[in-house]
């Protein structure tokens, strides 16, 4: 089962729940959702700082 949840706040890619598993990341600070690709690049940038 696939359920549309929303869109990535950076790249606007559709994010879904697939069989009950959220296919993305929720940013705790901003309370927004990110796809895995954008979340990975965000984490890499924050580790460099």
N, C-alpha and C positions, 0 to 999 in steps of 0.2 A: 504494500500500500504506500502511496506517495501523496503527501499533503504539502501544498505550497505554504510557506511560512512568511516569506518577505523577500527583500532584495538586499544584497551586500551594500553597505553604506559607502564603499569606495568605488567598486567597479560596476555596481548595479546588476550583477548576476543574480538570477533567481536562486533562492535557497529553499530546500525542501526538507521535510522529515521523511526518511525512508524506513519503512517498517518499524516506526517508533523511535528511530535514532535521528537526532538533529544533525543535519549535514552542514555544519558551520560552527562558528564561535560567537559567543556573546561577550562583548567587551564590558567588563565589570565597571569600569570607570565612567564610560559614556552611555552604557545601557543600549548599545547598538549591536547589530549583527554583522558579521563579516564572513565571507567565504573562506575556505581553508587557504587558498592562494594568497589573498590579501592579508590574512592573519599571520601567515608565515613571513611575508615581507615586512609587516609591521613589527613583528618580534625581532627580526634581524636588525632593523633600524634602531630599535630601542636598546639592543644589546651593544651596538657600536657607540652609543652616546656615553 
